[in-house]
């Protein structure tokens, strides 16, 4: 098995475990602090992501790409210089932006988010910025060497620690108010990230081939060229991610002000935003652990192939990623669409947010494609184009949110429409940009067959859910429908030739289509 597939499989397994644990976290938080508490959490969270994006400066992707190229050349001195320069940059920026977040928190909460209670979650999460700044550099290093295990294990460890703390901390702080409970949930994430960083540092110390602290400042002072090389990838990547982060930062601000124009009170707007971004979107994004794993592995894999001018291998890797994204994402779409209400009720004890899933699920195939396509653009030195695409998508998203959410007949559903329009447009633009660089064959008949399989499996699942008698046990009905859809889906993949037996045999312990994912 190639390094690409080994790394992808490792991240897939860790991603699946992390997603399951993450959902346990979300269920616990939702049960304890409800939609309003989740809304406070989700209003503050985009601010954190924006600060982290600026602090990281796009370096994780640049580190992964440059380390992969230096490793291929056997230049370990350059690898050390890449790490030293990256750490000095991210640590320096975190020292600036962490206090800035703390100082700006009162203004953000009171004026921009229109809900002063978001101050407490903002303050609770601020200490995580320098922690993530350092851990992201180490993850980029391991990913560049196509060793995905440390990053995968650290993700799982972070979630386990968070789960161990989140129920205790939210319950302990809930009597003081919903805002304190939301802040406690945030601080649980800080501790989880800290434990994850300690693990990464330990793994690096064990596996490193050089002494990082030896002549550290000498490497920093002589790292001007290395810094320029990193910035050539990092700055466009930062631009692309910063655009997404700024759009996400503006999203709750625009939503809250738009809903106010539509006549919705601040507390109600927070609750509705919590149902959309805290309940519905995490469920829709569940399969993205697959695309994240593929995207993470794609950057060094395509960078290596690009450095060797192997265009066929580039297309092969991209075909692998997109085909697997389609097959796994297709099953997720039909399960979520057919069982939106029962899944929300079982997980959160409320059907609020199920209508968002019904509206958004059919379009999320585009979202599952976006990660691998953006990774390919970064690896092919097209990060500038990815940034422009993201800017266009972000502008369209914010405009549509304001256009529709200010209308009482749309309300919060206008925000859902804006989010859909944004990621669909960005995915289409990314794909069009890739086609300008890579010769790429599109197998239209496979997509037609795939959508037919989705429709048939979805109908079977709906029929099972409606006809199975479980004496009022919703969980059994939902599990029966999911099992029926999954079995039908896999069988039909074989029947229509979208999945072959020899593909499954390539990785017997996975038993899935990842084993080949080859060009036909």
C-alpha positions, 0 to 999 in steps of 0.5 A: 500500500502506498504512503498516500493510502496508508496515511489516508487510512490512518487519518480515516480511522482516527477521523471516524473515532474523533467524529463519534467522540465529538458527537458525544461531546455535542450531545452532552453539551446540548443536553446540558445547556440547550439550544441557547447555550449552544448558540452562545458557544457557536457565536464565539467559536468563529472568532477563535477560528479567525484568530487561529487562522491569522496566527498560523499564517497558513504555515501548516500546509506550507510546512507539509508541502516543503517538508515533503519536498525536502524529505524527498531530497534527503535534506534534513537540515532544511527540514529543521530550518522549516520547523524553527522558522515556523515555530518562531513565527507562530509563537510570536503571532500568538503572543500578539493575538491572544491578548488582543482577543482578550481585550476585544472580547467585551466589544465583540460580545456587546456590539457585534454579536448583540448578546453580552453573554458571549463574552464568557465563552470568548474569554474561556477559549483565548488561552488555546491560541498559542497551544494550537499555534505550536501543535499545528506546526508539529502536525504539518511536520508529521504530515509532510513526512507522510506519517499521519499517526501522531496527528491522528492519535493526538486528535483522538486523545484531545476528544477523549480528554474533552469528553472526560471534562465537558460533562463535569464542567458544564454541570458544575457551572450551569447553576451560575448561568447558561453563559458560564456553562458555555464558557466551561464547555469552551475551556474543556476544549482548551485542556484537550488541546493542551494534552494533545500538544503534549503528546505531539511534542513527545512523539516529535522528541522520540522520532526526530532526526535532529536536535531542534533546540540546538542553535535555534536562534541561529537557524531563525536568523539565517532562515530568511530564504526558508521564510520566503519559501514558506510564505510563497505557499502560506500567504495565499493559503492564509488568504484563502483560509482567512477569507473563510474565517472572516466570513464565518466570523461575520456570519453570526454578526450578520445573522443576528443583525439580520434577524433583528431587522426581521423582528427576532429578539436577540435571545431567540436569534441566539437560539435559532443560530444554535439550532442551525450551527450547533445541531444541524451543521455538525450532523451534515459535516459528519462525513467531512472526516473522510474528506479532511483525511483525504485532503491532508494526505493529498497535499504531500502526495500531490506535491511529491508527484508535482515535483517529479512532473508526474501528471498522471500520478497527480490525476490518479491521486485526485481521482482517488480522493474525489471518487471516495468522497462521492461514494461515502458522501452519497450514503451520508446524504441519504441517511441524513435526509431520510432520517433528519427528524428522528436523528435530531430527536435521538441525539439532541432531544429536539427536532429543532434543526431538522428542517435545516438538514432537509434543505441543506443535505442534498447540496452537501455532496459539493461540500465533501468535494471542497476539501480535496479540491482545495488541497490539490490547488495548494499542492499545485501552487495554485493557492492564489486561485483558491483564495480568489475562489474563497473570496467570491464564495464568502461574498456571495454567502454573506450577501445572500444571508443578509438578503434573505434573513432580513425577510420575516418569511425566511428568517434563519432559513435565509442563513441556511440558503446563504451557507449552501450557496457559498460552499457550492459556488466555491467547490465549482470554482475550485474544480474549474481551476483544477481543470486548467492545470490537470488533465482530468477525465469526468466519468458522467455515467458513474455519477448518474449511476451513483445518484440512482443508487442514492435514490433507490437506497433512500427509498428503501430506508424511508420504507423500512422506517415507516413499516418497521414496528418497534413498539414506539422505540425510535432508536430501533426504527432508525437503526433498522432504516440506517442498516437497510439503507447501508446494505442496499447502498453497498449492494447497489454499488456492486450491481452498478459496477461502482465498486468491485470485489478486487477493490475490497480485497486490496484492504481486507481489514477496511473492506471498503472502496478506499482500496483502489479508487483508481482511474478507469 
